[in-house]
Amino acid sequence: MRSAKRLALIGCLSCLLGAFGAQDGQARDLTVVSWGGNYQDAQRKIYFEPFSKLSGKPVLDESWDGGIGVIAAKVKAGVPNWDVVQVEAEELALGCADGFYEKLDWSKLGGKESFLPAAVSDCGVGAIVWSTALSYDAGKLTTAPTSWADFWNVEKFPGKRGLRRGPKYALEFALMADGVPADKVYETLGTPAGVDRAFKKLDALKPHIVWWESGAQPLQLLASGEVVMTSAYNGRISGINKSEGKNFKVVWPGSVYAVDSWVVLKDSPNRQAGMDFIAFASKAENQAKLPDYIAYGLPNKQAASAVPAALQGDLPTTPKNLEGTLALDADFWVDNIEELNARFNAWLAR
Amino acid sequence: MSRATAGERSRAFLLVAPLLLFLAVFFLWPLGAMVTAAVSDEAVSTVMPRTAEAMADWDGAGLPPQPVQRALVEDLRAADDQQALGEAVRRLNSAVSGFRTLLTRTAGAARDAADPGAVSLPAVDPRWEQPRFWLALKAAVPRYTDRNLLAAVDLRRDADGAIVNADPEAAANRVIMARTFLVAATVTLACAAIGLPYAMLAAAATGWVRAALLMAVLLPLWTSLLVRTAAWFILLQNEGLINGALQAIGLIEEPLPLIFNRLGVVIAMTHVLLPFMVLPIYSVLLSVPRNLMPAAASMGAGPLRAFWHVLLPLSLPGLLSGSLLVFMVAIGYYITPALVGGAGDQMISSVIAFYATGTANWGMAGALGLILLTVTTLLYLVYGRLSRSPQLPGA
């Protein structure tokens, strides 16, 4: 009786060990992580599913909201449970410097010269060029705002405004509203007086601001009339125009554009499959399908030129839309985000 | 009573072993890790042992002597663990903004130099002529630090090591912490005000009425927090159902500001947390004999008096544990204030999340968590005293 019990116990324990052991030995499915919403739906159609068919192996996709802390935690766990991640410019710079990503073999990607310069790094290749811009509902506003100065002008455009919560973007927009030309924004922000100036400008608008956090919120705020204007991600604006027949407009001058990149996490068990996936998603003929679904710019030059003229008008990379815009300075934010965020929180709390 | 044999005792231990193991793995270990993260500061001394040693001889006045500078160059040359170096950089940049680009550039120059002794740091980057970068480096050398704990309550050490208030321009933790407790307390009061009568009603009802009342509390509990918060978003917004209805019946002209302010947060959080108040009170009331109220009435007590002297004291244990539960859960709230709150309604969890996931500054996240835990533990002890006192008011 007793020995039977012991046997059962040992059996149970070995079962448990076996279960843990099996997880280590067995290769996980390739896990690709992106930013959710209608953007990831598009990616699933044009990248994930075709790649899975081509390689004969399933591709799992997950979504996240960014943050280098998330990547750091995954990589420090030893074997990350994500393989390929689409990261923002700061996460690319930080993670590449800190050794969180595998180095890319650019010869497999078609060479660095096939891509926009901002989309090329040792650890990542650009996935999209996207823009944060002043947006409004043209169905509701009869006079069109044209600049961040208009965004700050509550007499001419009464009502609340939406801005992404946090110092990033808010400070850039405030300086531009205060008359700083786009190409002088980061120079000004680099000085304590410039930061003071930006916060002072934000002070003036503070009672009228609704702060949002996730990319879907500004659309909702605009649609419900809660705000008259908001900063928003350009792809989502044209996306909702298409899917729900809205007449939301984007003001390109003064918008801030940035490049998101694909990376493979350090020591990923699916390193090779991940690299193959990135190469697949960076191919001109595959990337060129994206603007059909969502209006983001393409880092692959050949893909960008293959986009039909009808879709060009909505892309942040179209020369006409690039006039008067600002490229996000990832280095500036990598250095200053913690200090400016503390100040921003203190400013909000006052 | 027979004395337990060693075998029986070990079997008893085996029975609780899974529980102990669970506690150790999912409670004690993370707690220990959090405390360690908050006070340990080994990132810099691990990667820069030579600099750490040389720093000991520098008193912190002016610029450090040549041996320190040379030690730094040698450390950067020798640093081959990129992740460890990254951690040191993150730690330093958190103390003085700009360290990241400074060290990246310096490390590159140190690696490329043929002779480490010939590298002149100010020539690599003029920022090395500013003492504040060197002082931050010196401050990062000891293996343990109280800077995170101090920063969590808006304090810092000045150049002489005395504890002073942090720059008010950049200090908001105390305000946000106080706000967190205020919101949690308001929500607890609101939950108690609604939950107590509700639980009494549910306990007094029978049959399908009771089932319906309980269902109304339980159903939301089974729904995702995010969905419930989003539902409040739809109800409370300017063109939402509530404002629309009030405007339609002509009670108000302009929409009431119900969302993106404290009121919205309290309404939504009260709804989300109400089950945690109703259920403990309800379960306590179930054990109260039903004939007590008629008995009080038969002895001449009016309904109010009977409630005050009989029912309320008997339901107090439930009210207390419900309040504690609601309060404890409420201080950790994060999604609801972010979605329906305004700029002045963010709670401490959002700051912790910023450090944990946003900048990977786990020391700061741990320190803030620790402060929150300490205050909560204190409150729990007070609660323990309160609920143990034998004489309940009015009993």
Boltz contact constraints between the chains, C-beta under 6 A:
constraints:
  - contact:
      token1: [A, 67]
      token2: [B, 357]
      max_distance: 6.0
  - contact:
      token1: [A, 67]
      token2: [B, 358]
      max_distance: 6.0
  - contact:
      token1: [A, 68]
      token2: [B, 360]
      max_distance: 6.0
  - contact:
      token1: [A, 69]
      token2: [B, 356]
      max_distance: 6.0
  - contact:
      token1: [A, 69]
      token2: [B, 357]
      max_distance: 6.0
  - contact:
      token1: [A, 69]
      token2: [B, 358]
      max_distance: 6.0
  - contact:
      token1: [A, 69]
      token2: [B, 360]
      max_distance: 6.0
  - contact:
      token1: [A, 70]
      token2: [B, 357]
      max_distance: 6.0
  - contact:
      token1: [A, 72]
      token2: [B, 360]
      max_distance: 6.0
  - contact:
      token1: [A, 97]
      token2: [B, 86]
      max_distance: 6.0
  - contact:
      token1: [A, 98]
      token2: [B, 83]
      max_distance: 6.0
  - contact:
      token1: [A, 98]
      token2: [B, 86]
      max_distance: 6.0
  - contact:
      token1: [A, 99]
      token2: [B, 82]
      max_distance: 6.0
  - contact:
      token1: [A, 99]
      token2: [B, 83]
      max_distance: 6.0
  - contact:
      token1: [A, 210]
      token2: [B, 260]
      max_distance: 6.0
  - contact:
      token1: [A, 211]
      token2: [B, 343]
      max_distance: 6.0
  - contact:
      token1: [A, 213]
      token2: [B, 338]
      max_distance: 6.0
  - contact:
      token1: [A, 224]
      token2: [B, 237]
      max_distance: 6.0
  - contact:
      token1: [A, 224]
      token2: [B, 239]
      max_distance: 6.0
  - contact:
      token1: [A, 225]
      token2: [B, 239]
      max_distance: 6.0
  - contact:
      token1: [A, 226]
      token2: [B, 237]
      max_distance: 6.0
  - contact:
      token1: [A, 226]
      token2: [B, 238]
      max_distance: 6.0
  - contact:
      token1: [A, 334]
      token2: [B, 100]
      max_distance: 6.0
  - contact:
      token1: [A, 335]
      token2: [B, 97]
      max_distance: 6.0
  - contact:
      token1: [A, 335]
      token2: [B, 98]
      max_distance: 6.0
  - contact:
      token1: [A, 335]
      token2: [B, 100]
      max_distance: 6.0
  - contact:
      token1: [A, 335]
      token2: [B, 101]
      max_distance: 6.0
  - contact:
      token1: [A, 336]
      token2: [B, 97]
      max_distance: 6.0
  - contact:
      token1: [A, 338]
      token2: [B, 94]
      max_distance: 6.0
  - contact:
      token1: [A, 338]
      token2: [B, 359]
      max_distance: 6.0
  - contact:
      token1: [A, 339]
      token2: [B, 97]
      max_distance: 6.0
  - contact:
      token1: [A, 342]
      token2: [B, 170]
      max_distance: 6.0
  - contact:
      token1: [A, 343]
      token2: [B, 169]
      max_distance: 6.0
  - contact:
      token1: [A, 343]
      token2: [B, 170]
      max_distance: 6.0
  - contact:
      token1: [A, 345]
      token2: [B, 172]
      max_distance: 6.0
  - contact:
      token1: [A, 346]
      token2: [B, 170]
      max_distance: 6.0
  - contact:
      token1: [A, 346]
      token2: [B, 171]
      max_distance: 6.0
  - contact:
      token1: [A, 346]
      token2: [B, 172]
      max_distance: 6.0
  - contact:
      token1: [A, 348]
      token2: [B, 343]
      max_distance: 6.0
  - contact:
      token1: [A, 349]
      token2: [B, 172]
      max_distance: 6.0
  - contact:
      token1: [A, 349]
      token2: [B, 175]
      max_distance: 6.0
